[in-house]
Amino acid sequence: MQEFTKFPTKTGRRSLSRSISQSSTDSYSSAASYTDSSDDEVSPREKQQTNSKGSSNFCVKNIKQAEFGRREIEIAEQDMSALISLRKRAQGEKPLAGAKIVGCTHITAQTAVSGCLLGDPADSKGAPVLPGVAVFAWKGESEDDFWWCIDRCVNVDGWQANMILDDGGDLTHWVYKKYPSVFKKIRGIVEESVTGVHRLYQLSKAGKLCVPAMNVNDSVTKQKFDNLYCCRESILDGLKRTTDVMFGGKQVVVCGYGEVGKGCCAALKALGAIVYVTEIDPICALQACMDGFRVVKLSEVIRQVDVVITCTGNKNVVTREHLDRMKNSCIVCNMGHSNTEIDVTSLRMPELTWERVRSQVDHVIWPDGKRVVLLAEGRLLNLSCSTVPTFVLSITATTQALALIELYNAPEGRYKQDVYLLPKKMGE
């Protein structure tokens, strides 16, 4: 804190951020120590923690890392011009005054930069980085922890959300099922993932969607920047950090040729990998063919490939049957929505042995000695094992914020109980 008071101006803070990013090995080692320390054996749910404001309305792994987190936020701001511009405008107009936003999304230092735009949010998957933000999340949550965190954000005495910011539909599903009275009073839902949008359309088709929802996923800014360009860079980052694999000459199968799949294939092809594509949509399959990739069924190539990457947003794309047929040392990872794309549950059987070789890397060993390298236990590779470009997160967060502002301030009757595409003008 004494170091920060020496630089009260914006320019000073920027120069300090740059010096930290270039030379502060202590900061990075401290981050590593808190994610891997023996202290993590105690569940955050069992800890009593208080932040600098005296509040205990949060649950994170280690509140002592708050200063490190704030420095990360300072660094992130340097490449988030879209969000900073919107934040400056919002400070004068206050378009979300009175909004009570509950969110379930991937929280990073970049997400924290957007927090001040969102009135009084309670993000369910992050760290306490801004005053007034109640956060319940930590790295390495179990399935039970995940749903517990969501429930803690929704079920708050004296506070009731009137807007939902979701990524995958889990929060929307939870409120709809467990708190129907709260769901009926929601003024709008903003959803940014393929899976979440599909779930909203299912609710709408069944006549059960009683609030307007904004489909951010299909906006051009989300599709191109977050799905295509971001995954094109982060897929290699995640694989290199975890496996040190060389891609030249490797045979890789990418399941799904949507925007995420397109980005992954382009990056792998550029490094000299031999890339196969599986795809059930005929148009996307034709695009893969025209881009020079061989379109196959997974069962046709599963015995020979070195890497399997899922990018579909679907369930059980890679089954136990596929896993049994893979060759020794095959790398399996997911770039889609959630850990349901790879049937990880089928691997937790008595006949298979799990060996943790490094953070986010497990060897699953068959009785005959064959090993399959599973990354992040089937969760999102780029978010679990590497970082996502700050510039891209700025664009996505800005798009989400604009959608929230649009739904919250729309005149009564403009949006019915249905799912809407983000207006093109807003994307522009």
N, C-alpha and C positions, 0 to 999 in steps of 0.2 A: 504493500500500500504506500510506503514511503517513496518508492520508486515512481509510482504513478503520480503522486502529488508534485513531483518535479516537472511534470509535463502537463500543465493545465490546459494548453491550447490543443486544437484539433491536429495541427501540424506536429506538435510534440508527440501526441498519442500515436500518430501514424508512424513516425520514425521509431518509436519504441516497439511498435508491433513488428516492424521490419527486422529490427535487431533480434527480437525474440524468435521470429520464424527462422532466421538464419543461423543462430548460434546457441539457442538455449537447450542444450542437451539435457540439462537437469530437469526441465519441464517435461520433456518427452519420457525420460526415464521414470519420472514420478507418475506419469499417466500409465505407463506400462506396469508399474509396481502396484497401482491400485486395482488394475484389472486382473492381475495374476496373483495377488498376495494371499497369504493364508487367511487373512481377515475375511475374505470373501466366503469362507465356509459358513459364516453366520448370515442367514437370510436378512436382506434389508428390512423385511417385514417385522423382524424381531428387534431391530435397533431403535433406540430413542435418539432422534437427531433434531436439532434446532438450527435455523438459519440466522443470518446476521440481524434480521428484523424481529427475532424472537418467535417466529412462526414454526410450527411443526406440521403444518398442513402439506406434507409432501412425503415421498418415500423414494429415496435414491440409494445408490451403493455407498457413496462416500461424500458427504457434504463438504469435507475438508478440501476437495478438489475444486471448489467454486472459483478460487482466484485463477487457477490454471484455465478453467473454462472461460472466464471473462477475457483473458488474453487471447484465447482462440477466437472469441467473438470479434475482438478488435481486428484481428487478421482477416477474418471472413468478410468484414464490411468493405474491405478494399476492392473486392471484385463483385460487389452486389449492387451495381449502379441502378438497376431497374427498381429494386426494392427500396433503396435509399431515396430515390426520387418520389416514389409513392408515399413513403413515410413522411417526407417533408410536406407534401401536399395534404396528407391526412392530419398532420398536427394542427393545421389551421381550420380545416373543414370538420374534423372529428366525425367522419361518416359512420363510425361504429359505436358512437356514444350510446350506452344503454344495452348494447349487445352482450349477451352472456354465452360465450362460445366454449363448447366442450369439444376437444379434438383428440383423434387417435391417428398419429402419423409418426414417421421416423424422425426423431429429434436429434439434431446435430447443432454445432455452433452456428451454422447457417440458419437453421430454423429459429434459433434464439433471436437473430437479428430482426425477424419478422414479428416477434412476439408483441412488441409495443404497438403494432398496428391493430391488434385483435382485441382491444378493449380489456376484457377480464377472462382470458382463456385458461382452461385447465387441460393441458396436454397430457395425454395418458402414457406417453412413451419417451420421457426425456429426463432433464435435470433442472434443478431450480436455478434459473439464470436471470430472471427478471422479477422485480417486486410485483406482487399481486398475481403471480402465475403459480398455481398449485399443480405440481408435477409428480406423477407416480410412475416410475420406470427405472430400469437398470439393465445393463448389458448381461445377457445370459439368463433372462427370465425363463421360468418354466411355463408350460401352458396354463397351469393353475394361477401362477403369478400374473400372467398377462390379463386374464379375465378379472382377477382381483383388482388390478390397477384400473381397468376400465370402470368397474363397479364403484370404486372409491371416487372416481371423478364425477360419475353421474349421481350417485346417492350421497349428496352433501346437505347437511342440515342448514336451512335458511338460504339456500342458493339453488336456483333451478335454471338450467340452460335453456336458451331460446334459439340457438343456432348450433349446427353440427358440422364439424370439419373432419372428414373421414378419408382414410386411405385403405381400401380393401373391403369396406362395408361391415367390419366387425363391430364397431361402435354403434352404427345405425341398427344392426341386427340385435344387439344387446338391449338398447333402449326400447326398440319395438317389442321385443319379447318380454322383457322384465319390468319395464316401466311404461306401459301403454298410455297412461295419463300424461306423462311428460312428453311422450312422442307426439301426442295430438296438439300440444302447445308450441311445438317447434315451428319457427317461422321459415326455416329453410335449411337444406342439406347441401353441402358442397362435397363432391366425391371426385377423387383424382385417379383411380385405378380401373383397369379393365374389369377385374373381378367385382369390385364394388358397384360399378355401373351396371353390370349384368344383374346383380342382386336387386338393384333399384328397379330395373325394368321388369323383373319378375314380380316385385311387389305391386308395381303399377298395373301390370297385366291382370293381376289377381284382384285389382280394385282395393288393395290394402294400403296404398301409399297416400296418407292423408295430409302430406305437406309437399310443397314444391321442392324439387331437387335440381342442382346444376351439375351437368356432366362436364367436368373439366378435362377428363382424360382424352376426349376426342377433339379438344381444341388444338389448333395447329401448334401453338407454343408448347403444349405438353407433349404431343406426339413426336414432334421433330427434335426438340431440344432435350427433354428428359428421357424419352424412350430411345430415340435413334442416336443422337450425337453423344449423349452421356454414356450410354452402354457401350458405344464403340470405343470409348477410352477406358472405362472402368473395368470392363471384362478382363483385359490383359493385366491391369494393375492387380486385381484380386487374385488371378491365377499365378502371376509371378511371385507375389508376396508369400503365398501359401505353399507353393510347390517347387518354385525355381525351375519350372519346366521350360525346355526350348521348344518352340512351336514349328520351326522349319521341318517339313517332312512328316509331321505328326498327322494322324487321321482323327478328325474331329467331327462329331455329329451334333448339329444344333437342332433342337426340337422346337419348331415354330418359326415362321418367317414373317411375323408382324414387325413393327418398328424396332422392338428390342432385338429380335432375331436378325434383322437386317444389319443393325449396328454391330452385333457380335460377329456375324459372318464377314463383314467388311474388314474388321480389325484382324481376324484370324487369317484371312486370305492374304492380307498385306504382309504378314510375317512368314508366308510360305507354307502354311498348313493346308492339308487336303481336307476340304470341308464338304460334308454331306448335310442335307436338310430334310427333315420330316415335316410335313404340313398337310392338314386336312382341308384347308380352304383352297379351292381350285385356283382362285386369282392369285393368292399369295404364292402358291406352289409354282404357278407359271412365272411369276416375278423371279423366284429363286432360280428357275431354269434359265431365264433370260439373263440373269446376272452371272451365269457361269457355274452354278452349283448343281450337283447331282441330287435330284429329289428321290428319296428312298423311303422304304418302311424301316422303322427302327430295328425290327427283327432281322432284316437282311444284312445289316452291318454291325450289329451289336458285338459279335465275336472278334472283330478286327480293329475297332476304333480304340484310340488312346485316351480320348476325352469325350464325355457326354455332357451337354449343356441344355437345360430345359428353359424355354422362354415362352410358355403358352398361357399361363394363368389358369390352367386346368388342373384336374386331380389325377393322380396315378398315371402320369405319362411314362415314367420309368417304373416298372413293376418288379416284384421279386424275381419273376421269371427272367426278365432282362438282366437283372443284377447277377443271377446265377450263371448266366451265359457270358458275362464279360470276361475279358482276359486279365491276367495278373497285372496289377498296378494301374488299372484304368482309373482315371480321375472323373468323379461325378460331382456336378454342381448345378445350382439353380440360379437363373437370372429372372425368373418370372415373379409371380405375386407372393407366394408363401411356400412353406415346407411341404405342402400337400402334393406338389408335382412329382417328387421322388417318394416312393413308398418306403420311407425310413422306418415306419413302425414294423414292417415285415423283417427288418434287419435286427430287431431287438429280440432275437430268439436264442434259446440256450445253446444251439449248435454253432452259433457265430460268436467270435470274440472281438471286442472293441478295444483298440489301442490308441490312446491319445498321443500323437507324436509331436504336436506343437499346438499353439492356440488356434482353434477353428479348423484343425486338421485331424481326422480320425482315420485309422486303418481298420477296415472291417475284414476279419480273417475267417476264411472258410475252413472246414475240417481238413481239406487237402493241402492247406497252406496258401491258397490263393488270397491275394489282398486287393481290396477295392479302396481307393482313396476318396473318402467322402468329405466335402468341404462344408463347414458351417452347419453341419447336421441337416443339410437340405434347405436351410434358410437362404435369403438373398445374399449372393456372393459379394456384390459390390458394397452393400451396406454393412455386411458382417466382417469382411476381410480387407477392405481397402477404404478409399474415400471417394466421394462423389464430387465432381467439379463444382466449385462455389458459384461460378457464373450460371450454370444450369439450374442450381437450386434457387438462385435469385429469380430467374424467370418463372419457375414453377410456383414459388411462394407468392410472387406478385400476381400471377394468374388466379391463384386461390383467393387471395385477398380481394381482388376485384370482383370475383364471383360472390363472395360474402357480402361485400358492400352493395352489389346489385340486388341480391335477394332481400337483404335487410331493409333497404330503402325503397324498394319497388312499391308503387301505389297499389292499394288493395284491388285485386282482380286481374293484375297484369299476368301473374303466374298462377296457374291452376294446380291441382294436386297431380303433378306429372313430372317427368324428367325432361329437362331442357338442355340443349347444347349451349355452351357459352357463346354469347353474341359475337359474331365475327369482328365487329368494330372493336370490341374489348380486346380481342387477341391482337389486333393491329396496333 
